[in-house]
Structures are given as structure tokens and as C-alpha cells.
Amino acid sequence: MRKPHIPKTRNEKPETRNQKRETKNETPIMTGYERLEVWNRAMDLVVDIYDLVRLLPKEERYALSDQMRRCAVSIPSNIAEGASRGSKKEFIQFLYIAMGSASELKTQLEIGKRVGYFEDVSQCSSSIISIRKMINALITSIKRTLG
């Protein structure tokens, strides 16, 4: 049998049954972002983008190159930060930010291709599309649990 929560101070109230249930239901989603497939794919994309921007000319080092790296890093960073927040609604908000960063990165890839810096960006573009779909599915899944 589990011991009841005993308040440490007079002002602290004991946990209610509903509080325990909420915490238990949120734990798999709110912790362990490293286990999320979308986070791992986004981390792989960061490495791919860092490799790709090495092809850019020196004059783009602090312009397109820097912006692409920041966007790429933003995707898994926002997934991690959102997953570490205290509520599902906050997690969803950070997932939307990650989605925006993915869209921005895809646009920058296209810019690099159109100005002649990159020949083929299809692999990175496919990864971004896949990550966006995964983020969208995660948002939908979390929203379903909110009711």
C-alpha cells in the first residue's frame, strides 16, 4: 500500500486523487523528449544543415548560413523546451514555434537553391516535410488529450 502524502508545512495541502492522476497522465508526454522520434529527426537535420552551410561562400557566413543554422537549431530546441514545460498547452505552443522554424528553414533552403548556392536540397527538404508532419501529428495527439 502506498503511503499518503504528508504536508511538510502547515500551509501545504495534501495531494488530491485528481492531482495525482493529472501528473501521472502528463508524465510520458512532458518528460523524456530525447525519446521522441521527432526530436531525434530534428537533431539529425541540424547536423545535415551544418554540413550543407559549409558549401556557402564566405560572404554568406553571417547572413544565410547563420540564419539557417539558427532555424535548424530552433526546431529540436523548442521541442525540448516545450516538453519540459509544465502543461500540455505550453508544449503545444512550443511545437508551433518549432513548426514555424521548420517552415523558415525550408524557405531558406529554397533561397539558397534559387541564388545558385545549392544544387540539390531535396534530402533536407524531405526531412523538413517529415518533421513538420510529425510535429503536426504530435500537436493533434496532445490536443485530443485536452478534450
PEHULIN-V255949 format. One record per residue. RES is the residue in one small letter. SS is DSSP state (helix for helix, strand for strand, loop for the rest). Layout:
RES:SS  RES:SS
This chain:
m:loop  r:loop  k:loop  p:loop  h:loop  i:loop  p:loop  k:loop  t:loop  r:loop  n:loop  e:loop  k:loop  p:loop  e:loop  t:loop  r:helix  n:helix  q:helix  k:helix  r:helix  e:helix  t:helix  k:helix  n:helix  e:helix  t:helix  p:helix  i:helix  m:helix  t:loop  g:loop  y:helix  e:helix  r:helix  l:loop  e:helix  v:helix  w:helix  n:helix  r:helix  a:helix  m:helix  d:helix  l:helix  v:helix  v:helix  d:helix  i:helix  y:helix  d:helix  l:helix  v:helix  r:loop  l:loop  l:loop  p:loop  k:helix  e:helix  e:helix  r:loop  y:loop  a:loop  l:helix  s:helix  d:helix  q:helix  m:helix  r:helix  r:helix  c:helix  a:helix  v:helix  s:helix  i:helix  p:helix  s:helix  n:helix  i:helix  a:helix  e:helix  g:helix  a:helix  s:loop  r:loop  g:loop  s:loop  k:helix  k:helix  e:helix  f:helix  i:helix  q:helix  f:helix  l:helix  y:helix  i:helix  a:helix  m:helix  g:helix  s:helix  a:helix  s:helix  e:helix  l:helix  k:helix  t:helix  q:helix  l:helix  e:helix  i:helix  g:helix  k:helix  r:helix  v:loop  g:loop  y:loop  f:loop  e:loop  d:loop  v:loop  s:helix  q:helix  c:helix  s:helix  s:helix  s:helix  i:helix  i:helix  s:helix  i:helix  r:helix  k:helix  m:helix  i:helix  n:helix  a:helix  l:helix  i:helix  t:helix  s:helix  i:helix  k:helix  r:helix  t:helix  l:helix  g:loop
